Amino acid sequence: MHRLIAVAALIAVSALAMPATGAAGPVPLGDIALVDQSGAVFHLRDLAGRPAAITFVATRCQDTCPIVNGVFAQVERSTSLRARLVTVSLDPNYDTPFVMASYARELQARAPGWRFVTGRPANIARVLAAFGVVVERGSDGIPDAHSDFIYIIDRHGRLKTTLPLSTHAVADLRATLAQPTP
């Protein structure tokens, strides 16, 4: 019962911390250095010019992370996908570039369309804070309760919308990414 209350509180806090849908202005993350699954330096500003969908997972998570990865995998297999997909680690101490590369292979993710990124814990913390992602770690240190949203960034680097992880996530993500950016 205590765990259920903690998860409910986390969801409530996540909703309050979540960036507003359609918020104007660029996502202020261009200078935060991350590392992708190939070991290359990656900045979110590298996404400029094409829309992107960003989500946050922990490779050891057995709860909602596999669900959001399934959503991304279905969307990535769309032959008409022009957007980029980015999966950011919630667990940078464990999710090294090697671990992220293995994870990407398991999901049959195709680079460079779908990138898996990690980084120094302080840099990941800055990205999490900018997106309003809330994380609760279990007694084993694994981030097992966290915000579950998909953030859509337009081709200009602005947060276009935030989608909840739901039973309609694949259709909602496809539709949102197909919308033109002014």
GICOR-V683377 format. One record per residue. N is the residue number from 0. RES is the residue in one small letter. NEAR is the number of other C-alpha atoms within 12 Angstrom. Layout:
<<N,RES,NEAR> <N,RES,NEAR>>
//
This chain:
<<0,m,7> <1,h,8> <2,r,15> <3,l,11> <4,i,12> <5,a,19> <6,v,23> <7,a,18> <8,a,20> <9,l,26> <10,i,26> <11,a,18> <12,v,20> <13,s,27> <14,a,24> <15,l,16> <16,a,23> <17,m,31> <18,p,30> <19,a,23> <20,t,22> <21,g,22> <22,a,20> <23,a,17> <24,g,18> <25,p,23> <26,v,37> <27,p,21> <28,l,29> <29,g,21> <30,d,16> <31,i,27> <32,a,26> <33,l,37> <34,v,34> <35,d,36> <36,q,33> <37,s,25> <38,g,21> <39,a,20> <40,v,22> <41,f,28> <42,h,29> <43,l,44> <44,r,26> <45,d,28> <46,l,32> <47,a,21> <48,g,18> <49,r,27> <50,p,37> <51,a,44> <52,a,49> <53,i,44> <54,t,44> <55,f,47> <56,v,45> <57,a,41> <58,t,39> <59,r,27> <60,c,30> <61,q,16> <62,d,19> <63,t,26> <64,c,31> <65,p,25> <66,i,29> <67,v,40> <68,n,41> <69,g,26> <70,v,35> <71,f,42> <72,a,31> <73,q,24> <74,v,33> <75,e,32> <76,r,23> <77,s,22> <78,t,11> <79,s,14> <80,l,27> <81,r,27> <82,a,37> <83,r,40> <84,l,42> <85,v,43> <86,t,46> <87,v,49> <88,s,45> <89,l,45> <90,d,37> <91,p,35> <92,n,24> <93,y,23> <94,d,36> <95,t,29> <96,p,31> <97,f,23> <98,v,27> <99,m,37> <100,a,30> <101,s,19> <102,y,33> <103,a,33> <104,r,19> <105,e,16> <106,l,27> <107,q,20> <108,a,30> <109,r,26> <110,a,21> <111,p,22> <112,g,30> <113,w,38> <114,r,46> <115,f,50> <116,v,47> <117,t,45> <118,g,35> <119,r,26> <120,p,23> <121,a,18> <122,n,29> <123,i,33> <124,a,28> <125,r,25> <126,v,34> <127,l,38> <128,a,23> <129,a,24> <130,f,39> <131,g,30> <132,v,38> <133,v,33> <134,v,34> <135,e,27> <136,r,21> <137,g,16> <138,s,10> <139,d,10> <140,g,18> <141,i,25> <142,p,31> <143,d,31> <144,a,36> <145,h,39> <146,s,42> <147,d,39> <148,f,39> <149,i,43> <150,y,45> <151,i,43> <152,i,45> <153,d,37> <154,r,30> <155,h,24> <156,g,32> <157,r,35> <158,l,33> <159,k,33> <160,t,33> <161,t,35> <162,l,36> <163,p,27> <164,l,29> <165,s,18> <166,t,14> <167,h,16> <168,a,29> <169,v,28> <170,a,19> <171,d,25> <172,l,41> <173,r,32> <174,a,21> <175,t,30> <176,l,36> <177,a,23> <178,q,21> <179,p,15> <180,t,22> <181,p,9>>
//
